[in-house]
Every structure is written in structure tokens, then in C-alpha cells.
Amino acid sequence: MLLAGGIDEAPAAPCCSESGDERRSMEEKSDINVAAPVGCEQVSEGTDDDLPSYVSAFIEKEVGNDLKSLKKLSELIEQMTESKVKLEEQVLTISSEIPKRIQSALKNAEESKQFLNQFLEQESHLFSSISSHLLTAQPWMDDLGAMISQIEEIERHLAYLKWISQIEELSDNIQQYLMTNNVPEAASTLVAMTQLDIKLQESSCTHLLGFMRATVKFWHKILKDKLTSDFEEILTQLHWPFIAPPQSQAAGGSRPASSPELLGNLETLFCQLLKLQTSDELLTEPKQLPEKYCLPVSPPVALPIQIMLTPLQKRFRYHFRGSRQTNVISKPEWYLAQVLMWIGNHTEFLDEKIQPILDKAGSAVNARVRGSDLSVWESSCELYLLMTAVPHIYAFLQLEFSRGLMMLVLEKLASDIPCLLYDDNLFCHLVDEVLLFERELHSAHGYPSTFASCMHILSEESCFQRWLTVERKFALQKMDSMLSSEVAWVSQYKDISDVDEMKVPDCAETFMTLLLVITDRYKNLPAASRKLQFLELQKDLVDDFRIRLTQVMKEETRAPLGFRYCAILNAVNYILVVLADWADNVFFLQLQQAALEVLAESNTLSKLQLGQLASMESSVFDDMVSLLERLKHDMLARQVDHAFREVKDAAKLYKKERWLSLPSQSEQAVMSLSSSACPFLLTLRDRLLQLEQQLCFSLFQMFWQQLVEKLDVHIYQEVILANHFNEGGAAQLQFDMTRNLFPLFSHYCKRPENYFKHVKEACVVLNLNVGSALLLKDVLQSASGQPPATAALNEVGIYKLAQRDVEILLNLRTNWPNPGK
């Protein structure tokens, strides 16, 4: 058959090495040509067994049972014939192109093979030529290598000799300058020699390094001894050091007027000593405290300042070391006060005499750098370094004189503290005096907190843990004493109404003052981790105080409206207010950031909690605040419940009032308060006045609002919904509420009736005139749950009560007209 023949002759995939794109394009063409005769259907490849069924299905589809459809056979045959011809042409075209491509590829391969063989022959020839040349040149290379080695050895010897010659030349120059008493040039030459020494540090010539260092040391000692001797002589003439305060020196005339010649010599010697700073650092091993104190890295004190400090250092060691009577371990304030006095005594001289010398020389070494001047000092320091080419010796961030004296204090503390660790009283006294010393040093003398200070010594592990222990111990003792005091629950400012707004008991105020003092004591610690440990101590103390307040509160639960119970509640509220204020303090925000970094590293918090801390949604006191808030609300709820029970008990007679038989308002000359309402209104008034005097304003606001909420529901449910009202009863109820109950709260808010929504609206419903009540009743019955019902309720002033509640209230009225009439 033609159809079968067309399908059988569809071209298969070619076996030649054609590209994948060509193969896919031919397959697509084949699929298109095969699908053409059958319209929109593709002929899938199948076995020979499927072909008859496919042909049958095709004839069935095209011809079917309709004999008239046989007319289409001629058309189908023509289509199949055309398709067959096209497929045969494609097969012939492809069959003719493939051999040509194969021949072209084979030709290219042969040409590439020939080129490769040529390259291999050339490579072999070059390799043999190079090998021959290398063998010929090897003796020359050996001779040349030996000569190069000799030349390099000679060059090294020459360089070595040049260094020695340069060193000897500089040494001879220094000797000549000293022989002619030209000390400034000798000092400048020593600076150049020191620079050579620094450059040679990476050299492996140990003998040359030793010779250089010995030469520098030799001339440095000579120059330093000479200049130091002359400088000390000048200082002696100036009566240095100044032991007495400047005022007493001026009064006693112990400090003579400095002559221009004397000041000129001082300036000359000071500048010459500054030139020896680099060589002095190179030769002198600086004294360092053990690494456990984690002191910040700082450059050595300037050489002339060291010489000026020498007599004070001798005095300090004489008085506060060894067996002197002034060296008393229980009196740290003696040596601390002495250091502060020395700093104060020399401030004027350093400002007026020394600083101008440094300024004139272009140096940024500020003998008494103020914290606010650090940026100016740093910029001028860089300028001076460029001018003098002396590395890093003037890179100071702290006043030189005070820093030198501070090292004496640090050494003394490091030696004394181990002897005091196990004596709580002495150790606590030492910490107190050190903190006072630090405060005075920073505030009065501008000593920056970023440099070595006593706080670094107190931060040492064993000392710091002991400090924490002692701080906790004395804080707990203080808490015991403040809670057992006779005036623990009395406000210090009870007689001053403007000050006593919070009504804070003495124990709470003393406790928060204690926490504030602890904060001031540790806020200058250099390490954030140490501050966080103190913060944990404060949180533990707050929790301990909360537990103590809870214990006292439980003893007072029988009288929740009593004075002590209210005082405890005021204490809890005051602590919450202070902690909320501290949460926004910059210092505690910085601690929160430090805690966030620690927790992020340890992975102890979830991502949500870390996000809350990072966004400042929470604070470091959140745990304590939540516990205190719970305690406050529990205590306040207990007070409200107790006051409500008293008022409810006093209102029992009012609930039983004969609301059905009371005379109408027109039958009474003057409306008066129901006699049964007097007890509960008097009880309510007394409790409000009592708690207004005993609770702070914010707590009392919460108290009466919660009490009103309960009272509103109680009167509505137990008095109004439990009775029926005639016209007189409804009017009397409204009078009791609006003219007597509501005004009790007018002192605390402008519109107290808004807090009694149930009672107020119930009175409105009960006191509607009969016509309005009937109309409202009809509207509610005809439009149940519809907007017209809500609009009608709003029109008469009903917003809180639901429609069903209003219907119940209308049914409680008895003054309806008689239907028979």
C-alpha cells in the first residue's frame, strides 16, 4: 500500500559522524513529512504488527461506514504519493552529501598528521642541538658561577666594611662633638646611629649587630649621664620637685622666680634629652606588670619626664615600701592621696614651663594632655614624627607626668592586693579608696579611661571575683538592715507632698540607691565582660529583694488595704519605674550590645530573641521587670478584690430595696439618697480616701478603675437585673447613681459616668418615658439584630448594652399602660 510504503521508507538516523544539530534537524523534517498526510497527528514508530491496525484505523477514520466517503480515496492516494516522492528526494539528497563531508574530514586529518610529523622532527633536532650546546657551555658556566660567588663574597665584605666604617665615622663625630662640647650635634648624631641600629635588626651578622649595639650603648650612656646631670642641676635650682601645694609655695617664697637664662638652659637640655628617647627605648627594657592584669600597650614615658619623676619615685618607694610607718596596708588612702597631691602640685609648672618648650620644638608630647585635646595632640604628633624622623616615641595618648606616677600606684596595688584578699573589711576599704582615687584622677586631672589605671588591677581574675563576692556580701547585709529598720516602710518625704508623689518607702529608695552606687563603682571597668558580671550581680540583688518583698507581703495578706501592704506595692512600683528608666540609659544600652555579642557567639539564644535584643525591643532588665510586674498586678488585684468584697457586703441591703413600691418623683418634694445605699457608699468613700493617701498616683489610678469595673458589673447584675422597677424605683436608682455614686469618682476623672457604662445605660432605659419605651420596644421586636435597632438604641444613648439586654431591662419596668384601657 502507498501509506505503508511511505512509512517504511522514512529515513533512519545516519551512521556518519554528523553533528547533533544536523541529526536533530533531519529527524524533525522526517517527523513533519510523515505527519503531513494525516493532518495534525504524528506517526509514532512501531513494530510491523502495529501497522495493519494503524492502517485500519486510518481507513476507518477517513472513510468510515459512509460509502459516499469512498470518493476521497483518489485524493488520499495522491497525497500519499506526493509524500512518498518528497521523502525519497530527502533520502537521496542526504545520501549524496554525507560521503563528501566524510572525504573532506579525512583530508583535513591527513594534512594535520603531516604538520604534526614535521613539528616532531623539528623538536627532535632542536633538542639535540640544545643538549650539545649545554654540554659545551657547562665548563664556562662552572667557571662563571665560581667568579660570581667570589664577587658576591667580596661585595658582602665591602658592605660589611662600609657599615663598620659608617659606624666608626659616626662614633668619631660624636667624640669630636663632645670634645668641643657640642652636645646637640652629638645627640643628633647618636639619633642617626640609632636609626642604623634599627635598620640592621633583620641582618644575620651577629658580630656587626653586637658592635653596633655596643657603640650605641657606649655613647648613649655618656650623653645620657652628662645631660641627666645637667638637667637635674637645673631642676634643683628650680626647687624641683614641689612637695608643697603651689599656694603655700607662693606664700612662703620657696619657689624663686625663674630667670630667662635658667629657663633657656632647661629648654636646651629638655630638647637634647628628647633626642635620646629612641636609643633609650632601644637599650632599656621597660618595666611591665604581669600579663594577667591586661594593661593596655603604651609607649615609655619621655626620657626628660622620667628624669623629672625620679625624685618623686624615690620618695614614694621610701615612704610606701619596706618597714616605714607610712607603709600601712590598711591605709591605701595615704599613698593615693600623695600621688594626687603631687599631680596637683606640678600642674602649673608643667603647663607654664614644660609645655611651651615642647610646643616650640614642634613636639606634641603634652605633659598634661586633657581628654578633650587628644585629637589636636594626635595630629600634631604625626607632624612632629615626620619632622624629627624619630619613630613612635611621641605617640602618647596620655599625660606623661601623671602616667609615670600612675605606674607607681599600679605596682603598689599589685603587691598589696594579694595580702588583702581574705580580709573583707580591708579589701572593701581598699576598693573604696581606689574608686575615689580613680574618680578624682579622671574628673580633676583629665586622666583618660582608655589607659592603664587601677581598674585594670581590680579586673584581675582573683581580685575581681573577690570584689564580686564582697560586693554581694555587703549588699545583702545592707538589704537585711534596711528591711529590718523601723522606718523601712515609711517614706522619707512623707511631709513634703511635692516630693512624695511616688510615696516610696525608705527601704526601696535605699535599695535602688545601693544599685546606683554599685553601677557607679563598676561603670569604669575596662572590659565589657567584667561589667556584664556586675550587671548579673545587680539582677540577682533585684530578684533577691523581690523575694523578700514577696515574703513580707504574704505576712500582710490578711490586711491588703493596710499601710505596710500599700508600702510594699509602692516599693515594687518604684523599682519598676527606675528599671524602665535605666533601660534607656546609654550605659545599659552599651551593656545590652555587649551581651548581644556574647550571646551571639555562644548561640544560647534563638534568632528571635537575638533580633529583639538587637532592635532594642527588650532590655537587660526584662526578666526582672516581668517578675515585678506580675507581683504588682497580683497585689493590686488582691487589694481590688478585698475592697470590692467590703463594698459588696455593705450593699446587701441596697439589693433588697423595694423598687416596685417606691413613690414617684412627682410625689416627693425633694429626692434624697436611699437609706440602704448609705453603708456601701460610705464604705466605698472611706476605701478610696484611704488608698489615695497610701498608694502612689499611678497605682491608685489603676486601683479605682479596676474597682469601678467590678462595681459597675455588680450593680448591674445584682441590683438592676435582679429586681423590677416602677417609675419611682427607676427614678430613685438613677438619683442614687448619678447624684451620689458617680460623684465619688469626680475627683479622679472628669466624667466618672463613662466608667459605669452598664449602670448608666440601664438607668437610661428604666427612666425612659412610657411612649419612648413603647416605641423602642416595638422597634427592637420588629428589627431584631438589624441596623435600625442599633440606630434606635444609639438615639436614646445606648452604646454598651446589647439589644437583648435592653429588651430584658424594658421587661423589668412595671409602669406600662393597661392594655384594657
JOJO-V381875 format. One record per backbone hydrogen bond with DSSP energy under -1.0 kcal/mol. CO is the residue of the C=O (numbers start at 0). NH is the residue of the N-H. Records with the same first field share a line. If there is no record, write none. Layout:
BEGIN
CO->NH + NH
END
This chain:
BEGIN
0->4
1->5
2->6
3->7
4->8
6->9
15->17
18->22
19->23
20->24
21->25
22->26
23->27
24->28
25->29
26->30
27->31
28->32
29->33
30->34
31->35
35->38
49->53
50->54
51->55
52->56
53->57
54->58
55->59
56->60
57->61
58->62 + 63
65->68
66->69
67->70
68->71
69->72
71->75
72->76
73->77
74->78
75->79
76->80
77->81
78->82
79->83
80->84
81->85
82->86
83->87
84->88
85->89
86->90
87->91
88->92
89->93
90->94
91->95
92->96
93->97
96->100
97->101
98->102
99->103
100->104
101->105
102->106
103->107
104->108
105->109
106->110
107->111
108->112
109->113
110->114
111->115
112->116
113->117
114->118
115->119
116->120
117->121
118->122
119->123
120->124
121->125
122->126
123->127
124->128
125->129
126->130
127->131
128->132
129->133
130->134
131->135
132->136
133->137
136->140
137->141
138->142
139->143
140->144
141->145
142->146
143->147
144->148
145->149
146->150
147->151
148->152
149->153
150->154
151->155
152->156
153->157
154->158
155->159
156->160
157->161
158->162
159->163
160->164
161->165
162->166
163->167
164->168
165->169
166->170
167->171
168->172
169->173
170->174
171->175
172->176
173->177
174->178
175->179
176->181
177->180
180->182
181->185
182->186
183->187
184->188
185->189
186->190
187->191
188->192
189->193
190->194
191->195
192->196
193->197
194->198
195->199
197->200
199->202
203->205
204->208
205->209
206->210
207->211
208->212
209->213
210->214
211->215
212->216
213->217
214->218
215->219
216->220
217->221
218->222
219->223
220->224
221->225
222->226
223->227
224->228
225->229
226->230
227->231
228->232
229->233
230->234
231->235
232->236
233->237
234->239
235->238
244->248
245->249
246->250
247->251
248->252 + 253
258->262
259->263
260->264
261->265
262->266
263->267
264->268
265->269
266->270
267->271
268->272
269->273
270->274
273->276
275->279
276->280
277->281
278->282
279->283
289->292
290->293
301->305
302->306
303->307
304->308
305->309
308->312
309->313
310->314
311->315
312->316
313->317
314->318
315->319
323->326
325->327
327->330
330->333
331->335
332->336
333->337
334->338
335->339
336->340
337->341
338->342
339->343
340->344
341->345
345->349
346->350
347->351
348->352 + 353
349->354
353->357
354->358
355->359
356->360
357->362
363->365
366->400
369->372
370->373
372->376
373->377
374->378
375->379
376->380
377->381
378->382
379->383
380->384
381->385
382->386
383->387
384->388
391->394
393->395
398->402
399->403
400->404
401->405
402->406
404->408
405->409
406->410
407->411
408->412
409->413
410->414
411->415
412->416
415->418
416->419
419->422
422->426
423->427
424->428
425->429
426->430
427->431
428->432
429->433
430->434
431->435
432->436
433->437
434->438
435->439
436->440
437->441
438->442
439->443
440->446
452->455
453->457
454->458
456->459
459->463
460->464
461->465
462->466
463->467
464->468
465->469
466->470
467->471
468->472
469->473
470->474
471->475
472->476
473->477
474->478
475->479
476->480
477->481
478->482
479->483
484->487
486->489
487->506
489->505
490->493
492->495
495->499
504->508
505->509
506->510
507->511
508->512
509->513
510->514
511->515
512->516
513->517
514->518
515->519
516->520
517->521
518->522
521->524
526->530
527->531
528->532
529->533
530->534
531->535
532->536
533->537
534->538
535->539
536->540
537->541
538->542
539->543
540->544
541->545
542->546
543->547
544->548
545->549
546->550
547->551
548->552
549->553
550->554
552->555
555->558
558->561
561->565
562->566
563->567
564->568
565->569
566->570
567->571
568->572
569->573
570->574
571->575
572->576
573->577
574->578
575->579
576->580
577->581
578->582
581->584
584->588
585->589
586->590
587->591
588->592
589->593
590->594
591->595
592->596
593->597
594->598
595->599
596->600
597->601
598->602 + 603
605->609
606->610
607->611
608->612
609->613
610->614
611->616 + 617
612->615
618->621
620->624
621->625
622->626
623->627
624->628
625->629
626->630
627->631
628->632
629->633
630->634
631->635
632->636
633->637
634->638
635->639
636->640
637->641
638->642
639->643
640->644
641->645
642->646
643->647
644->648
645->649
648->651
650->654
653->656
656->658
658->725
664->667
673->676
676->680
677->681
678->682
679->683
680->684
681->685
682->686
683->687
684->688
685->689
686->690
687->691
688->692
689->693
690->694
695->699
696->700
697->701
698->702
699->703
700->704
701->705
702->706
703->707
704->708
705->709
706->710
707->711
708->712
709->713
710->714
711->715
712->716
713->717
714->718 + 719
715->720
719->722
724->813
725->729
726->730
727->731
728->732
729->733
730->734
731->735
732->736
733->737
734->738
735->740
736->741
740->743
741->744
742->745
744->747 + 748
750->753
751->754
752->755
755->759
756->760
757->761
758->762
759->763
760->764
761->765
762->766
764->767
768->772
769->773
770->774
771->775
772->776
773->777
774->778
775->779
776->780
777->781
778->782
782->785
785->788 + 789
786->790
787->791
788->792
789->793
790->794
791->795
792->797
801->805
802->806
803->807
804->808
805->809
806->810
811->724
END
